[in-house]
Every structure is written in structure tokens, then in C-alpha cells.
Amino acid sequence: MRRDVFQAIADPTRRAIIGLIAVQAMTPNALAEYFDISRQGVSNHIKILTECELVKQEQQGREIYYKLEVKKLKEIDKWLEQYRSIWETQFNQLDKVLLTLKKQKK
């Protein structure tokens, strides 16, 4: 089944897995130590991340390591970029309001 990258990041466990393997490649057993779900549950999340091409597996001896495909994260960044100017404008407006209120308090 082909999934898109947004299905992968929709789940908090999968986002946490992405965060862990962004630092270093990890085996499924090493990843499972960070979660209160079964090893099989972690493997199911890894499967979805792999199907979305956010994660790539690498065989090293008898172990399989999963590492992040940074290029695929750029799809998310590209989608967010269209909204970035909107929230930056709103944050700048909020900064101005807070600064004005702070000055009025003095």
C-alpha cells in the first residue's frame, strides 16, 4: 500500500520514532525500548514509515538498522512553507501588541 508522508507524521509514536532515528540509525529492538508498546507495535509503525519512504532500512550483519530519509521530510517543509508567512505575520502582530501593552504598563 502506498501511503503519503502526512499519514506517517499523523501519529505521535511515528513522530517520536522519526525524532529518535534523526539522531542515529536504530534497530527495531532499540527503538522499542523507548515506547510502552510491543516490539510488534513499533515494527508496524516502522512499516508505515518505510512505506512512506521516510525511513530506510540498512542491513548491518544480522541487524537491520532504520535511518531517516531527510529528503522526504522536505515534502513536509515544502507544504508548510506556504503557511509560514501567514503565521509569521500573526506572530509579528502579536509581538507588537504585547510590546504596546508592556509600554502602557510602565
Biopython code that builds the backbone (N, CA, C, O; Angstrom):
import numpy as np
from Bio.PDB.StructureBuilder import StructureBuilder

atoms = [
    (1, "MET", "N", (0.847, -1.182, 0.000)),
    (1, "MET", "CA", (0.000, 0.000, 0.000)),
    (1, "MET", "C", (0.890, 1.243, 0.000)),
    (1, "MET", "O", (1.782, 1.361, 0.840)),
    (2, "ARG", "N", (0.668, 2.132, -0.895)),
    (2, "ARG", "CA", (1.412, 3.389, -0.959)),
    (2, "ARG", "C", (0.712, 4.411, -0.077)),
    (2, "ARG", "O", (-0.480, 4.671, -0.238)),
    (3, "ARG", "N", (1.446, 4.977, 0.837)),
    (3, "ARG", "CA", (0.917, 5.991, 1.743)),
    (3, "ARG", "C", (1.663, 7.285, 1.490)),
    (3, "ARG", "O", (2.739, 7.279, 0.892)),
    (4, "ASP", "N", (1.098, 8.390, 1.940)),
    (4, "ASP", "CA", (1.841, 9.636, 1.799)),
    (4, "ASP", "C", (2.493, 10.012, 3.124)),
    (4, "ASP", "O", (2.170, 9.465, 4.178)),
    (5, "VAL", "N", (3.404, 10.947, 3.041)),
    (5, "VAL", "CA", (4.228, 11.321, 4.176)),
    (5, "VAL", "C", (3.387, 11.905, 5.319)),
    (5, "VAL", "O", (3.788, 11.815, 6.479)),
    (6, "PHE", "N", (2.261, 12.487, 5.018)),
    (6, "PHE", "CA", (1.428, 13.092, 6.058)),
    (6, "PHE", "C", (0.715, 12.041, 6.903)),
    (6, "PHE", "O", (0.405, 12.288, 8.069)),
    (7, "GLN", "N", (0.454, 10.874, 6.325)),
    (7, "GLN", "CA", (-0.091, 9.780, 7.131)),
    (7, "GLN", "C", (0.951, 9.326, 8.152)),
    (7, "GLN", "O", (0.611, 8.946, 9.272)),
    (8, "ALA", "N", (2.193, 9.370, 7.764)),
    (8, "ALA", "CA", (3.269, 8.929, 8.654)),
    (8, "ALA", "C", (3.403, 9.849, 9.849)),
    (8, "ALA", "O", (3.563, 9.375, 10.973)),
    (9, "ILE", "N", (3.341, 11.154, 9.633)),
    (9, "ILE", "CA", (3.566, 12.069, 10.744)),
    (9, "ILE", "C", (2.295, 12.351, 11.540)),
    (9, "ILE", "O", (2.334, 13.085, 12.527)),
    (10, "ALA", "N", (1.176, 11.778, 11.122)),
    (10, "ALA", "CA", (-0.089, 11.994, 11.835)),
    (10, "ALA", "C", (-0.096, 11.320, 13.203)),
    (10, "ALA", "O", (-0.845, 11.732, 14.088)),
    (11, "ASP", "N", (0.709, 10.311, 13.384)),
    (11, "ASP", "CA", (0.709, 9.539, 14.630)),
    (11, "ASP", "C", (1.864, 9.986, 15.538)),
    (11, "ASP", "O", (2.999, 10.092, 15.074)),
    (12, "PRO", "N", (1.589, 10.254, 16.836)),
    (12, "PRO", "CA", (2.659, 10.713, 17.732)),
    (12, "PRO", "C", (3.784, 9.707, 17.918)),
    (12, "PRO", "O", (4.939, 10.104, 18.069)),
    (13, "THR", "N", (3.478, 8.424, 17.910)),
    (13, "THR", "CA", (4.546, 7.419, 18.051)),
    (13, "THR", "C", (5.471, 7.462, 16.848)),
    (13, "THR", "O", (6.689, 7.365, 16.991)),
    (14, "ARG", "N", (4.897, 7.606, 15.669)),
    (14, "ARG", "CA", (5.747, 7.661, 14.468)),
    (14, "ARG", "C", (6.587, 8.936, 14.462)),
    (14, "ARG", "O", (7.737, 8.922, 14.022)),
    (15, "ARG", "N", (6.010, 10.044, 14.951)),
    (15, "ARG", "CA", (6.820, 11.268, 15.045)),
    (15, "ARG", "C", (7.971, 11.069, 16.027)),
    (15, "ARG", "O", (9.082, 11.546, 15.796)),
    (16, "ALA", "N", (7.699, 10.363, 17.124)),
    (16, "ALA", "CA", (8.764, 10.092, 18.105)),
    (16, "ALA", "C", (9.845, 9.192, 17.496)),
    (16, "ALA", "O", (11.035, 9.401, 17.732)),
    (17, "ILE", "N", (9.435, 8.206, 16.725)),
    (17, "ILE", "CA", (10.411, 7.335, 16.052)),
    (17, "ILE", "C", (11.273, 8.165, 15.107)),
    (17, "ILE", "O", (12.491, 7.993, 15.062)),
    (18, "ILE", "N", (10.645, 9.062, 14.356)),
    (18, "ILE", "CA", (11.401, 9.939, 13.447)),
    (18, "ILE", "C", (12.428, 10.748, 14.243)),
    (18, "ILE", "O", (13.574, 10.898, 13.818)),
    (19, "GLY", "N", (12.011, 11.265, 15.394)),
    (19, "GLY", "CA", (12.927, 12.034, 16.227)),
    (19, "GLY", "C", (14.115, 11.215, 16.704)),
    (19, "GLY", "O", (15.240, 11.711, 16.759)),
    (20, "LEU", "N", (13.859, 9.959, 17.049)),
    (20, "LEU", "CA", (14.937, 9.098, 17.531)),
    (20, "LEU", "C", (15.922, 8.739, 16.422)),
    (20, "LEU", "O", (17.136, 8.800, 16.617)),
    (21, "ILE", "N", (15.395, 8.365, 15.265)),
    (21, "ILE", "CA", (16.319, 7.943, 14.203)),
    (21, "ILE", "C", (16.913, 9.135, 13.459)),
    (21, "ILE", "O", (17.820, 8.966, 12.644)),
    (22, "ALA", "N", (16.411, 10.333, 13.732)),
    (22, "ALA", "CA", (17.052, 11.518, 13.158)),
    (22, "ALA", "C", (18.432, 11.712, 13.773)),
    (22, "ALA", "O", (19.329, 12.269, 13.140)),
    (23, "VAL", "N", (18.596, 11.254, 15.001)),
    (23, "VAL", "CA", (19.871, 11.390, 15.704)),
    (23, "VAL", "C", (20.842, 10.297, 15.288)),
    (23, "VAL", "O", (22.025, 10.551, 15.059)),
    (24, "GLN", "N", (20.320, 9.064, 15.192)),
    (24, "GLN", "CA", (21.164, 7.932, 14.792)),
    (24, "GLN", "C", (20.297, 6.787, 14.291)),
    (24, "GLN", "O", (19.141, 6.647, 14.691)),
    (25, "ALA", "N", (20.865, 5.972, 13.411)),
    (25, "ALA", "CA", (20.161, 4.785, 12.921)),
    (25, "ALA", "C", (19.962, 3.828, 14.091)),
    (25, "ALA", "O", (20.841, 3.686, 14.940)),
    (26, "MET", "N", (18.805, 3.174, 14.132)),
    (26, "MET", "CA", (18.497, 2.292, 15.261)),
    (26, "MET", "C", (17.838, 1.018, 14.782)),
    (26, "MET", "O", (17.197, 0.994, 13.731)),
    (27, "THR", "N", (18.001, -0.053, 15.565)),
    (27, "THR", "CA", (17.322, -1.318, 15.292)),
    (27, "THR", "C", (15.902, -1.238, 15.864)),
    (27, "THR", "O", (15.626, -0.393, 16.716)),
    (28, "PRO", "N", (15.012, -2.100, 15.407)),
    (28, "PRO", "CA", (13.656, -2.108, 15.977)),
    (28, "PRO", "C", (13.655, -2.382, 17.479)),
    (28, "PRO", "O", (12.855, -1.799, 18.211)),
    (29, "ASN", "N", (14.533, -3.253, 17.943)),
    (29, "ASN", "CA", (14.595, -3.539, 19.384)),
    (29, "ASN", "C", (15.035, -2.314, 20.170)),
    (29, "ASN", "O", (14.483, -2.029, 21.233)),
    (30, "ALA", "N", (16.014, -1.594, 19.664)),
    (30, "ALA", "CA", (16.473, -0.380, 20.345)),
    (30, "ALA", "C", (15.361, 0.661, 20.371)),
    (30, "ALA", "O", (15.174, 1.350, 21.373)),
    (31, "LEU", "N", (14.629, 0.774, 19.279)),
    (31, "LEU", "CA", (13.511, 1.726, 19.231)),
    (31, "LEU", "C", (12.419, 1.328, 20.222)),
    (31, "LEU", "O", (11.845, 2.184, 20.895)),
    (32, "ALA", "N", (12.133, 0.033, 20.311)),
    (32, "ALA", "CA", (11.049, -0.454, 21.170)),
    (32, "ALA", "C", (11.296, -0.113, 22.635)),
    (32, "ALA", "O", (10.342, 0.010, 23.403)),
    (33, "GLU", "N", (12.556, 0.044, 23.039)),
    (33, "GLU", "CA", (12.867, 0.375, 24.435)),
    (33, "GLU", "C", (12.342, 1.749, 24.846)),
    (33, "GLU", "O", (12.201, 2.031, 26.036)),
    (34, "TYR", "N", (12.056, 2.595, 23.874)),
    (34, "TYR", "CA", (11.586, 3.951, 24.175)),
    (34, "TYR", "C", (10.061, 4.054, 24.304)),
    (34, "TYR", "O", (9.538, 5.112, 24.656)),
    (35, "PHE", "N", (9.362, 2.973, 24.024)),
    (35, "PHE", "CA", (7.897, 3.052, 23.981)),
    (35, "PHE", "C", (7.256, 2.011, 24.885)),
    (35, "PHE", "O", (7.840, 0.969, 25.183)),
    (36, "ASP", "N", (6.041, 2.323, 25.311)),
    (36, "ASP", "CA", (5.269, 1.391, 26.131)),
    (36, "ASP", "C", (4.348, 0.541, 25.275)),
    (36, "ASP", "O", (3.248, 0.181, 25.696)),
    (37, "ILE", "N", (4.796, 0.229, 24.090)),
    (37, "ILE", "CA", (4.035, -0.666, 23.217)),
    (37, "ILE", "C", (4.936, -1.844, 22.857)),
    (37, "ILE", "O", (6.147, -1.807, 23.077)),
    (38, "SER", "N", (4.329, -2.884, 22.303)),
    (38, "SER", "CA", (5.103, -4.083, 21.986)),
    (38, "SER", "C", (6.102, -3.826, 20.858)),
    (38, "SER", "O", (5.985, -2.859, 20.106)),
    (39, "ARG", "N", (7.066, -4.704, 20.766)),
    (39, "ARG", "CA", (8.039, -4.646, 19.666)),
    (39, "ARG", "C", (7.309, -4.734, 18.336)),
    (39, "ARG", "O", (7.677, -4.066, 17.370)),
    (40, "GLN", "N", (6.263, -5.567, 18.291)),
    (40, "GLN", "CA", (5.461, -5.704, 17.062)),
    (40, "GLN", "C", (4.762, -4.392, 16.734)),
    (40, "GLN", "O", (4.652, -4.014, 15.568)),
    (41, "GLY", "N", (4.292, -3.701, 17.765)),
    (41, "GLY", "CA", (3.655, -2.404, 17.539)),
    (41, "GLY", "C", (4.631, -1.400, 16.947)),
    (41, "GLY", "O", (4.286, -0.655, 16.029)),
    (42, "VAL", "N", (5.841, -1.384, 17.469)),
    (42, "VAL", "CA", (6.875, -0.495, 16.921)),
    (42, "VAL", "C", (7.170, -0.885, 15.477)),
    (42, "VAL", "O", (7.331, -0.022, 14.614)),
    (43, "SER", "N", (7.239, -2.183, 15.219)),
    (43, "SER", "CA", (7.506, -2.641, 13.845)),
    (43, "SER", "C", (6.405, -2.200, 12.885)),
    (43, "SER", "O", (6.678, -1.864, 11.733)),
    (44, "ASN", "N", (5.174, -2.202, 13.357)),
    (44, "ASN", "CA", (4.077, -1.738, 12.488)),
    (44, "ASN", "C", (4.232, -0.254, 12.149)),
    (44, "ASN", "O", (3.974, 0.156, 11.017)),
    (45, "HIS", "N", (4.652, 0.546, 13.127)),
    (45, "HIS", "CA", (4.891, 1.964, 12.858)),
    (45, "HIS", "C", (6.058, 2.133, 11.883)),
    (45, "HIS", "O", (6.004, 2.966, 10.978)),
    (46, "ILE", "N", (7.107, 1.341, 12.075)),
    (46, "ILE", "CA", (8.262, 1.414, 11.166)),
    (46, "ILE", "C", (7.844, 1.030, 9.749)),
    (46, "ILE", "O", (8.308, 1.619, 8.773)),
    (47, "LYS", "N", (6.970, 0.044, 9.651)),
    (47, "LYS", "CA", (6.491, -0.388, 8.332)),
    (47, "LYS", "C", (5.804, 0.773, 7.612)),
    (47, "LYS", "O", (6.039, 1.001, 6.425)),
    (48, "ILE", "N", (4.966, 1.494, 8.326)),
    (48, "ILE", "CA", (4.270, 2.641, 7.714)),
    (48, "ILE", "C", (5.276, 3.720, 7.327)),
    (48, "ILE", "O", (5.182, 4.301, 6.245)),
    (49, "LEU", "N", (6.231, 3.985, 8.203)),
    (49, "LEU", "CA", (7.254, 4.994, 7.888)),
    (49, "LEU", "C", (8.071, 4.575, 6.660)),
    (49, "LEU", "O", (8.460, 5.410, 5.843)),
    (50, "THR", "N", (8.318, 3.284, 6.548)),
    (50, "THR", "CA", (9.067, 2.774, 5.395)),
    (50, "THR", "C", (8.236, 2.903, 4.120)),
    (50, "THR", "O", (8.751, 3.301, 3.076)),
    (51, "GLU", "N", (6.952, 2.567, 4.209)),
    (51, "GLU", "CA", (6.064, 2.688, 3.049)),
    (51, "GLU", "C", (5.959, 4.139, 2.572)),
    (51, "GLU", "O", (5.783, 4.402, 1.383)),
    (52, "CYS", "N", (6.068, 5.057, 3.504)),
    (52, "CYS", "CA", (6.007, 6.488, 3.165)),
    (52, "CYS", "C", (7.367, 7.021, 2.726)),
    (52, "CYS", "O", (7.504, 8.190, 2.364)),
    (53, "GLU", "N", (8.353, 6.158, 2.763)),
    (53, "GLU", "CA", (9.720, 6.489, 2.350)),
    (53, "GLU", "C", (10.383, 7.519, 3.262)),
    (53, "GLU", "O", (11.312, 8.215, 2.852)),
    (54, "LEU", "N", (9.900, 7.610, 4.496)),
    (54, "LEU", "CA", (10.558, 8.475, 5.485)),
    (54, "LEU", "C", (11.700, 7.750, 6.173)),
    (54, "LEU", "O", (12.596, 8.372, 6.743)),
    (55, "VAL", "N", (11.657, 6.435, 6.113)),
    (55, "VAL", "CA", (12.642, 5.599, 6.779)),
    (55, "VAL", "C", (13.180, 4.586, 5.779)),
    (55, "VAL", "O", (12.452, 4.026, 4.959)),
    (56, "LYS", "N", (14.481, 4.380, 5.885)),
    (56, "LYS", "CA", (15.133, 3.413, 5.012)),
    (56, "LYS", "C", (15.826, 2.389, 5.890)),
    (56, "LYS", "O", (16.397, 2.740, 6.923)),
    (57, "GLN", "N", (15.783, 1.136, 5.495)),
    (57, "GLN", "CA", (16.465, 0.116, 6.283)),
    (57, "GLN", "C", (17.817, -0.210, 5.684)),
    (57, "GLN", "O", (18.029, -0.156, 4.472)),
    (58, "GLU", "N", (18.724, -0.554, 6.589)),
    (58, "GLU", "CA", (20.081, -0.883, 6.184)),
    (58, "GLU", "C", (20.510, -2.126, 6.952)),
    (58, "GLU", "O", (20.483, -2.140, 8.182)),
    (59, "GLN", "N", (20.902, -3.155, 6.236)),
    (59, "GLN", "CA", (21.358, -4.398, 6.865)),
    (59, "GLN", "C", (22.817, -4.248, 7.271)),
    (59, "GLN", "O", (23.668, -3.920, 6.443)),
    (60, "GLN", "N", (23.102, -4.489, 8.542)),
    (60, "GLN", "CA", (24.487, -4.483, 9.031)),
    (60, "GLN", "C", (24.695, -5.781, 9.795)),
    (60, "GLN", "O", (24.308, -5.904, 10.956)),
    (61, "GLY", "N", (25.312, -6.744, 9.125)),
    (61, "GLY", "CA", (25.469, -8.069, 9.731)),
    (61, "GLY", "C", (24.105, -8.708, 9.898)),
    (61, "GLY", "O", (23.344, -8.834, 8.939)),
    (62, "ARG", "N", (23.801, -9.111, 11.126)),
    (62, "ARG", "CA", (22.499, -9.749, 11.380)),
    (62, "ARG", "C", (21.426, -8.739, 11.769)),
    (62, "ARG", "O", (20.253, -9.090, 11.900)),
    (63, "GLU", "N", (21.826, -7.502, 11.951)),
    (63, "GLU", "CA", (20.888, -6.474, 12.419)),
    (63, "GLU", "C", (20.376, -5.613, 11.259)),
    (63, "GLU", "O", (21.078, -5.373, 10.276)),
    (64, "ILE", "N", (19.144, -5.164, 11.408)),
    (64, "ILE", "CA", (18.571, -4.191, 10.474)),
    (64, "ILE", "C", (18.468, -2.868, 11.217)),
    (64, "ILE", "O", (17.856, -2.773, 12.281)),
    (65, "TYR", "N", (19.075, -1.865, 10.634)),
    (65, "TYR", "CA", (19.017, -0.524, 11.200)),
    (65, "TYR", "C", (18.099, 0.335, 10.351)),
    (65, "TYR", "O", (18.069, 0.219, 9.126)),
    (66, "TYR", "N", (17.355, 1.194, 11.019)),
    (66, "TYR", "CA", (16.477, 2.126, 10.319)),
    (66, "TYR", "C", (17.039, 3.527, 10.451)),
    (66, "TYR", "O", (17.421, 3.963, 11.537)),
    (67, "LYS", "N", (17.083, 4.218, 9.332)),
    (67, "LYS", "CA", (17.585, 5.593, 9.353)),
    (67, "LYS", "C", (16.611, 6.500, 8.614)),
    (67, "LYS", "O", (15.815, 6.055, 7.787)),
    (68, "LEU", "N", (16.696, 7.758, 8.933)),
    (68, "LEU", "CA", (15.763, 8.740, 8.390)),
    (68, "LEU", "C", (16.148, 9.140, 6.970)),
    (68, "LEU", "O", (17.326, 9.325, 6.662)),
    (69, "GLU", "N", (15.152, 9.268, 6.120)),
    (69, "GLU", "CA", (15.335, 9.788, 4.765)),
    (69, "GLU", "C", (15.011, 11.276, 4.802)),
    (69, "GLU", "O", (13.857, 11.675, 4.646)),
    (70, "VAL", "N", (16.021, 12.076, 5.006)),
    (70, "VAL", "CA", (15.831, 13.514, 5.201)),
    (70, "VAL", "C", (15.170, 14.166, 3.981)),
    (70, "VAL", "O", (14.384, 15.103, 4.124)),
    (71, "LYS", "N", (15.488, 13.672, 2.799)),
    (71, "LYS", "CA", (14.905, 14.259, 1.584)),
    (71, "LYS", "C", (13.379, 14.217, 1.615)),
    (71, "LYS", "O", (12.709, 15.127, 1.128)),
    (72, "LYS", "N", (12.849, 13.153, 2.193)),
    (72, "LYS", "CA", (11.388, 13.013, 2.227)),
    (72, "LYS", "C", (10.761, 14.024, 3.193)),
    (72, "LYS", "O", (9.623, 14.450, 2.997)),
    (73, "LEU", "N", (11.499, 14.399, 4.222)),
    (73, "LEU", "CA", (10.989, 15.411, 5.156)),
    (73, "LEU", "C", (10.792, 16.757, 4.462)),
    (73, "LEU", "O", (9.990, 17.582, 4.899)),
    (74, "LYS", "N", (11.528, 16.963, 3.386)),
    (74, "LYS", "CA", (11.399, 18.227, 2.661)),
    (74, "LYS", "C", (10.003, 18.405, 2.072)),
    (74, "LYS", "O", (9.557, 19.534, 1.868)),
    (75, "GLU", "N", (9.305, 17.289, 1.795)),
    (75, "GLU", "CA", (7.914, 17.390, 1.317)),
    (75, "GLU", "C", (7.058, 18.090, 2.355)),
    (75, "GLU", "O", (6.208, 18.917, 2.027)),
    (76, "ILE", "N", (7.295, 17.745, 3.618)),
    (76, "ILE", "CA", (6.540, 18.364, 4.705)),
    (76, "ILE", "C", (6.902, 19.841, 4.800)),
    (76, "ILE", "O", (6.030, 20.700, 4.931)),
    (77, "ASP", "N", (8.190, 20.121, 4.733)),
    (77, "ASP", "CA", (8.650, 21.509, 4.811)),
    (77, "ASP", "C", (8.086, 22.335, 3.660)),
    (77, "ASP", "O", (7.677, 23.480, 3.852)),
    (78, "LYS", "N", (8.067, 21.758, 2.479)),
    (78, "LYS", "CA", (7.540, 22.468, 1.301)),
    (78, "LYS", "C", (6.057, 22.794, 1.494)),
    (78, "LYS", "O", (5.610, 23.880, 1.124)),
    (79, "TRP", "N", (5.302, 21.872, 2.064)),
    (79, "TRP", "CA", (3.878, 22.098, 2.297)),
    (79, "TRP", "C", (3.671, 23.181, 3.358)),
    (79, "TRP", "O", (2.798, 24.039, 3.225)),
    (80, "LEU", "N", (4.496, 23.123, 4.422)),
    (80, "LEU", "CA", (4.380, 24.112, 5.498)),
    (80, "LEU", "C", (4.792, 25.501, 5.050)),
    (80, "LEU", "O", (4.284, 26.499, 5.562)),
    (81, "GLU", "N", (5.715, 25.570, 4.090)),
    (81, "GLU", "CA", (6.247, 26.850, 3.644)),
    (81, "GLU", "C", (5.142, 27.805, 3.198)),
    (81, "GLU", "O", (5.225, 29.009, 3.442)),
    (82, "GLN", "N", (4.117, 27.278, 2.553)),
    (82, "GLN", "CA", (3.038, 28.130, 2.068)),
    (82, "GLN", "C", (2.275, 28.814, 3.204)),
    (82, "GLN", "O", (1.630, 29.839, 2.982)),
    (83, "TYR", "N", (2.341, 28.263, 4.410)),
    (83, "TYR", "CA", (1.639, 28.835, 5.556)),
    (83, "TYR", "C", (2.557, 29.623, 6.484)),
    (83, "TYR", "O", (2.097, 30.372, 7.346)),
    (84, "ARG", "N", (3.871, 29.442, 6.290)),
    (84, "ARG", "CA", (4.851, 30.058, 7.184)),
    (84, "ARG", "C", (4.691, 31.579, 7.235)),
    (84, "ARG", "O", (4.732, 32.163, 8.318)),
    (85, "SER", "N", (4.511, 32.221, 6.093)),
    (85, "SER", "CA", (4.398, 33.681, 6.087)),
    (85, "SER", "C", (3.138, 34.138, 6.820)),
    (85, "SER", "O", (3.126, 35.214, 7.419)),
    (86, "ILE", "N", (2.083, 33.330, 6.777)),
    (86, "ILE", "CA", (0.839, 33.678, 7.482)),
    (86, "ILE", "C", (1.090, 33.712, 8.984)),
    (86, "ILE", "O", (0.763, 34.700, 9.641)),
    (87, "TRP", "N", (1.670, 32.637, 9.541)),
    (87, "TRP", "CA", (1.849, 32.633, 10.994)),
    (87, "TRP", "C", (2.952, 33.578, 11.442)),
    (87, "TRP", "O", (2.905, 34.103, 12.554)),
    (88, "GLU", "N", (3.947, 33.801, 10.581)),
    (88, "GLU", "CA", (4.975, 34.765, 10.962)),
    (88, "GLU", "C", (4.381, 36.177, 11.052)),
    (88, "GLU", "O", (4.732, 36.948, 11.945)),
    (89, "THR", "N", (3.482, 36.504, 10.126)),
    (89, "THR", "CA", (2.805, 37.794, 10.171)),
    (89, "THR", "C", (1.989, 37.915, 11.450)),
    (89, "THR", "O", (2.005, 38.956, 12.106)),
    (90, "GLN", "N", (1.282, 36.860, 11.799)),
    (90, "GLN", "CA", (0.460, 36.879, 13.015)),
    (90, "GLN", "C", (1.318, 36.975, 14.279)),
    (90, "GLN", "O", (0.958, 37.681, 15.221)),
    (91, "PHE", "N", (2.437, 36.274, 14.302)),
    (91, "PHE", "CA", (3.331, 36.371, 15.466)),
    (91, "PHE", "C", (3.929, 37.770, 15.569)),
    (91, "PHE", "O", (4.080, 38.301, 16.669)),
    (92, "ASN", "N", (4.270, 38.366, 14.433)),
    (92, "ASN", "CA", (4.803, 39.733, 14.462)),
    (92, "ASN", "C", (3.764, 40.710, 14.993)),
    (92, "ASN", "O", (4.095, 41.615, 15.759)),
    (93, "GLN", "N", (2.514, 40.534, 14.591)),
    (93, "GLN", "CA", (1.431, 41.386, 15.091)),
    (93, "GLN", "C", (1.251, 41.187, 16.590)),
    (93, "GLN", "O", (1.045, 42.155, 17.322)),
    (94, "LEU", "N", (1.327, 39.947, 17.052)),
    (94, "LEU", "CA", (1.210, 39.654, 18.477)),
    (94, "LEU", "C", (2.351, 40.301, 19.251)),
    (94, "LEU", "O", (2.137, 40.852, 20.331)),
    (95, "ASP", "N", (3.567, 40.238, 18.701)),
    (95, "ASP", "CA", (4.716, 40.894, 19.348)),
    (95, "ASP", "C", (4.463, 42.388, 19.519)),
    (95, "ASP", "O", (4.766, 42.958, 20.568)),
    (96, "LYS", "N", (3.911, 43.014, 18.495)),
    (96, "LYS", "CA", (3.637, 44.452, 18.553)),
    (96, "LYS", "C", (2.597, 44.764, 19.629)),
    (96, "LYS", "O", (2.747, 45.729, 20.378)),
    (97, "VAL", "N", (1.557, 43.960, 19.705)),
    (97, "VAL", "CA", (0.508, 44.162, 20.713)),
    (97, "VAL", "C", (1.096, 43.996, 22.113)),
    (97, "VAL", "O", (0.830, 44.808, 22.999)),
    (98, "LEU", "N", (1.895, 42.945, 22.314)),
    (98, "LEU", "CA", (2.489, 42.704, 23.633)),
    (98, "LEU", "C", (3.457, 43.810, 24.019)),
    (98, "LEU", "O", (3.515, 44.210, 25.182)),
    (99, "LEU", "N", (4.212, 44.302, 23.057)),
    (99, "LEU", "CA", (5.138, 45.397, 23.324)),
    (99, "LEU", "C", (4.386, 46.668, 23.695)),
    (99, "LEU", "O", (4.794, 47.394, 24.601)),
    (100, "THR", "N", (3.290, 46.936, 22.994)),
    (100, "THR", "CA", (2.453, 48.097, 23.293)),
    (100, "THR", "C", (1.863, 47.983, 24.698)),
    (100, "THR", "O", (1.872, 48.956, 25.451)),
    (101, "LEU", "N", (1.357, 46.820, 25.052)),
    (101, "LEU", "CA", (0.791, 46.596, 26.385)),
    (101, "LEU", "C", (1.852, 46.756, 27.468)),
    (101, "LEU", "O", (1.589, 47.304, 28.539)),
    (102, "LYS", "N", (3.050, 46.270, 27.174)),
    (102, "LYS", "CA", (4.149, 46.377, 28.146)),
    (102, "LYS", "C", (4.512, 47.840, 28.376)),
    (102, "LYS", "O", (4.767, 48.254, 29.507)),
    (103, "LYS", "N", (4.534, 48.613, 27.304)),
    (103, "LYS", "CA", (4.858, 50.037, 27.423)),
    (103, "LYS", "C", (3.769, 50.783, 28.189)),
    (103, "LYS", "O", (4.067, 51.696, 28.960)),
    (104, "GLN", "N", (2.517, 50.402, 27.983)),
    (104, "GLN", "CA", (1.401, 51.049, 28.670)),
    (104, "GLN", "C", (1.410, 50.744, 30.168)),
    (104, "GLN", "O", (0.939, 51.547, 30.973)),
    (105, "LYS", "N", (1.946, 49.586, 30.533)),
    (105, "LYS", "CA", (2.001, 49.183, 31.939)),
    (105, "LYS", "C", (2.975, 50.034, 32.741)),
    (105, "LYS", "O", (2.783, 50.251, 33.937)),
    (106, "LYS", "N", (4.041, 50.523, 32.063)),
    (106, "LYS", "CA", (5.099, 51.276, 32.761)),
    (106, "LYS", "C", (4.620, 52.616, 33.173)),
    (106, "LYS", "O", (5.374, 53.384, 33.770)),
]
sb = StructureBuilder()
sb.init_structure("model")
sb.init_model(0)
sb.init_chain("A")
sb.init_seg("    ")
for serial, (resi, resn, name, xyz) in enumerate(atoms, 1):
    if name == "N":
        sb.init_residue(resn, " ", resi, " ")
    sb.init_atom(name, np.array(xyz, "f"), 0.0, 1.0, " ", f" {name:<3s}", serial, name[0])
structure = sb.get_structure()
